[in-house]
Amino acid sequence: MSFLRPWLIAVVMCGVSIASSGPVALLPQPAAAQAVETIVVEGNRRVEAETVRSYFRPGPGGRLDQPAIDDGLKALIATGLFQDVKINQAGGRIVVSVVENAVIGRIAFEGNKKIKDEQLSAEIQSKARGTFSRALVQSDTLRIAEIYRRSGRYDVRVTPEIIEQPSNRVDLIFTIVEGVKTGVRSVEFIGNSAYSAARLRDVIKTHESNLLSFLGNNDIYDPDRIEADRDLIRRFYLKNGFADAQVVAALTEYDPEKKGFNVTFKIEEGQQYRVGSVDFRSSIANFDASAMRSYSRVGVGSLYNVESVEKSTEEMQIEASRRGYAFAVVRPSGDRNFEAHTVSVVFNIDEGPRSYIERINLRGNTRTRDYVIRREFDIAEGDAYNRALVDRAERRLKNLDYFKSVKIVTEPGSSSDRVILIVDMEEKSTGDFSISGGYSTTDGALAEVSVSERNLLGKGLYAKASVSYGQYSRGISLSFVEPYLLDYRLALGFDTYWRQQLSNSYTSYGVTTLGFSPRLGFALREDLSLQLRYSLYQQSITLASAYNNCNNNASNTSLAYNPTPAYIKNVLGGVDPTNATDSGVYGYGCYGDGESSLPVRKELANGATWTSALGYTLNYNTLDNTKNPTDGLLVDFRQDFAGVGGDVTYLKTAVDTKYYTPLVSEIVNVIHLQGGILNKIGNNDLRMLDHFQMGPNLVRGFASNGIGPRDITYYNYGSNGDALGGTKYWGASMELQMPFWFLPKEVGLKGAVYADAGSLWGYQGPTSWTATGEVNTKACPTCGLQYDDGNVVRSSVGVGLIWASPFGPLRFDYAVPITKGKYDIVQEFRFGGGTSF
């Protein structure tokens, strides 16, 4: 036992030492790991206990440690299924106590009149039969308020109300006080000197509130629209030579007294530059940069225009790709000369990175077929990536007018030389149903009902049907266009129509036309297009009996008992058949009491006539705006050859040119030139109906069909004969359009002053007719149609009022002729317009 004594003494000494140092401080020990089977779930009603347990995942060895329990607690709370979750550990068990969130029985909106329930339901995250979450309801409340603010109602108040129901269910009610519309009370500009505030207001989309604002929504304050306006202003300056222009700020301030926003754009214009020189440089071997000169739209001496530079860059890059340089990149640069106010433009052509398109992904096209979108691309998957072609595709997609927005972005592909194109779109309605009405001094009252669809069946097809009924004109038309014939960028169209023009104060006859016209159109480039067409139509004259009561038979003894004013005394002298003492000769013609002219009655006697013609139209368009242009050129050249079958032959040529250029103080100068010629082909005579008919469409201040050759056979007897038309015409007009500075721009009123000149001459229709009773050859062997065909220059000056009204475009003109033909018909006032609603 003696050998145990040292160990026993050591143990006792250790015990004494520990006791003398006080109580032992034990370190916290981790909770004992628990098995999953030891988890008890309490308080659950709808959620299964096993579902709750599934959120607690055991660690190594199949045991739950404290970190796993904490992770499970967080995961349960994140589900949003529970109001409260508590975990207790007692007696070797884990007790999970839950309080479940209520279930939403129904969601209702009260007080909303401007925005429908369906729109609000689609925007919020809370859903009927879903789990109720107070955080989610608060988020939905803010979302509803934001929707109203986007529509211009910043005074909106949204209050959620929760109604308890049995079985742990609630009804969720959003009570909405919409408030009044919060508009833009003023739009101001700071720093602008080259352009007035009124001119810049024309550039932007945001308008000031006025009496007509209820017809649109451009006066509603929208932060996104304000940002877009900043870019529009900057682009406007850049295209007008201000290369350094910046819109440094767009300040918005809410005015509680006016209950609207004051918007102020702060602009730094810089100076205006012209193009000093244009050069082309290439770093690509064997690539002749000078060959790109013909694709440049930038001219030396012209105002520096960033849009012209961009279009030139795009066309050069596309042309380089066509020549086999798929990765060529055109980068324009400009060297400013601040003293001379010029920019030296250099187009640098370099080898770009070698990247290919891996995929083109489309997003947002729920209705439009994929191939309708993909065919707007000149590149496909697997091709070399070309930014110019991508930008062109984006522009084409926007021009389709199928989408509210289109944006093409790139994402990295599966390797460093691969990119993925993402096309994000938001579709919009493409169908239109309209009821149109209008009135003009020529056509009288007119109403039209039309149904059209720009994206029929999501296949990009266009179809339209319309019916019009008016005081002097009626018609039915059907149109259909396939924009991509056989997957080529060729537009094939068909038009079928029936039109009836009734007699009025300008024409004694009516014309009924029934026709069919297929056409094929394609773009030669973005500003130049060509259309080929074939026209087949039937025309017939309609004439009231009062205008066709020619009774010119000298042997008709009934005239002695029932004389007609048409039985006019011969200018050579004669006797009155009702007077036994008068033995002269009568029966000179038939127009003395208002009968239609000889060509009209001849056309009536010949019956319906078929015209079969081939034609084309070449259109050049650089206008900045198709509805309200202020800059650019529009040229329309057309020719039609009739004689491909049918009853008539001719070659008709016409050209119409309009040039818009902005002048000082928002004045726009419009120069309008037009001309045409009708050539006879073969032995067939030209019909009167095929001649050009002109009036205020050539020189304002004259009546419809009031210019040119006219029947004057019985002019001396007080008869005003029909207009016969001519085979040649020309016209020139200069007009200055200007806004009324004392009126808000949103009213849409502009004034115009103009001077017109032109002429129509060269009648080549029938002048005689041997039909029985038409001319009394016994009385006058040499009698026939007499007409005036002097090549007199008609001219006028006038003023106009142009109104882009809520009821459609309206125009009022008052023009005074300065020079005219002897038999022309004057109409100083003219009005026309219409609308769709």
Disulfide bonds with the S-S distance in Angstrom:
Cys550-Cys590 1.68
Cys780-Cys783 1.68
